[in-house]
Amino acid sequence: MTRLLDTDFCCGLPPGLDPLEIGSGQVVQDTPGALLLGIDAGDGTRYSDAQIMDYAKLPRADYPDAPPLRMTVRAAFSHAPDQFRGTAGFGFWNQPIMPGQRLPRLPRAAWFFYAGQPCDMQLAKGVPGVGWKAATLDATRPAFLALAPTAPLAVLLMHNRALYNRLYPIGQRALGVAEALVGVDPREVHTYTLEWGRERVVFSIDGRMILQTHGAPRGPLGFVAWVDNQYAIVTPQGRLGFGLVATPEPQWMRLEALTLATP
């Protein structure tokens, strides 16, 4: 196995990772051996984000990560899922909206994603639209692009429960969506592993597999870890919403270790 990045954050951010701090967001050394990504309490009138990434210094939309690749993160969060506001997480994506970009790009991601209140992202049938999840999606898959022209009709049909149960799994597979609730207390330190292969993605926590999917997103993508105060609402029935949410208390993610390695 070749370790592309292996750090316990004993001396801050290693070469290859860069911080992004917006609003009240801060990326700081918490203790020797831990990095804190946090945002302050706020009323939701301004965007706040604390983020680290491995593509900040690359040309726009040029990402360094491709399968096969294994990510291992040891981390803890400040709040339980029912108390967290906004979003947070770590993994790989293609940042659909970037500065200077005219139009958003279709999203691709494989990550551990914290969808806090009031998020409602119902992308996987049978999985709540809010919570601490393992998730994949790839809106650039040919199967999804072929179905895209039918989206207005599909949204109408999704209001019928029987049609939703029958038809939505087709769209979910086309979009490469797979999700599972993490099922551990994120306030405690856990080891999260994401094995991103060319054909499948495997998510594990403390050595226990929680999700395996054959809908692996195409690379290249970029590594990101973040905490912010955004929310999103996306449902098969056509409910859409995006915005900022108030954070009654400071919220943070404590990173104790990160490894990116190839087999």
Secondary structure, 3 states (H helix, E strand, C coil): CEEEEEECCCCCCCCCCEEEEECCCEEEEEECCEEEEEECCECCCCCCEEEEECCCCCCCCCCCECCCEEEEEEEEECCCCCCCECEEEEEEECCCCCCCCCCCCCCEEEEEEEECECCEECCCCCCCCCEEEEEEEECCCHHHHHHHHHHHHHHHHCCCHHHHHHHHHHHHHHCCCEEEECCCCCCCCEEEEEEECCCCEEEEECCEEEEEECCCCCCCEEEEEEEECEEEEECCCCCEEEEECCECCCEEEEEEEEEEEEC
